[in-house]
Amino acid sequence: VQLVESGGGLVQAGGSLRLSCTASGSIFSMNTMGWYRQAPGKQREWVADITSGGLTNYVDSVKGRFTISRDNAKKTVSLQMNSLNPEDTAVYYCNAGGLSRTIRPFDSWGQGTQVTVSP
């Protein structure tokens, strides 16, 4: 299963970006999908996730600013990021788990997309 992210870029503080991630390959079902980020010199951290039923969770630092959503039919997950600040600068990674068509579990990561927020 492959995940491909898009939508990163450079934005000024206070601005917005929308990240998208599309899954492809041998997919029978998808469970929780999520976003992680890794800032320079720091460990990768969980940002938000969404269950197949639409329940969402967020790290405290993005609550009220970021919104995660998914389209199960299109096998996509998105992250709308508003009120961005320089501390949000990082490489953002999409993650998804589920079952392949051969009923084997998978846990896949995207290649990452850079988000840079200037002061």
CORNOR-V51758 format. One record per backbone hydrogen bond with DSSP energy under -1.0 kcal/mol. NH is the residue of the N-H (numbers start at 1). CO is the residue of the C=O. E is the energy in kcal/mol with one decimal. If there is no record, write none. Layout:
nh & co & e
NH & CO & E
NH & CO & E
This chain:
nh & co & e
2 & 24 & -2.6
4 & 22 & -1.9
6 & 20 & -2.1
9 & 114 & -1.1
11 & 116 & -2.5
13 & 118 & -2.3
14 & 84 & -3.6
15 & 12 & -2.3
17 & 81 & -2.2
19 & 79 & -2.7
20 & 6 & -2.6
21 & 77 & -1.7
22 & 4 & -2.2
23 & 75 & -2.8
24 & 2 & -2.2
27 & 25 & -1.4
28 & 99 & -3.1
29 & 99 & -2.0
31 & 97 & -3.5
33 & 50 & -2.4
34 & 95 & -3.0
35 & 48 & -2.9
36 & 93 & -2.7
37 & 45 & -2.6
38 & 91 & -2.1
42 & 39 & -2.3
45 & 37 & -3.3
47 & 35 & -2.7
48 & 35 & -1.7
49 & 57 & -1.9
50 & 33 & -2.7
51 & 55 & -2.4
54 & 51 & -1.5
57 & 49 & -2.1
59 & 47 & -2.6
62 & 59 & -1.9
65 & 62 & -2.4
66 & 62 & -2.4
67 & 80 & -2.4
69 & 78 & -1.9
71 & 76 & -2.4
75 & 71 & -1.1
76 & 71 & -1.8
77 & 21 & -2.1
78 & 69 & -2.9
79 & 19 & -2.6
80 & 67 & -3.0
81 & 17 & -3.3
82 & 65 & -2.0
84 & 15 & -2.4
88 & 85 & -2.8
89 & 86 & -1.6
90 & 115 & -2.0
91 & 38 & -2.2
92 & 113 & -3.0
93 & 36 & -2.9
95 & 34 & -2.6
96 & 108 & -2.0
97 & 32 & -1.4
98 & 106 & -1.8
99 & 29 & -2.2
100 & 104 & -3.0
103 & 100 & -2.1
106 & 98 & -2.3
108 & 96 & -2.8
110 & 94 & -2.2
113 & 92 & -2.0
115 & 90 & -2.7
116 & 9 & -2.8
118 & 11 & -2.4
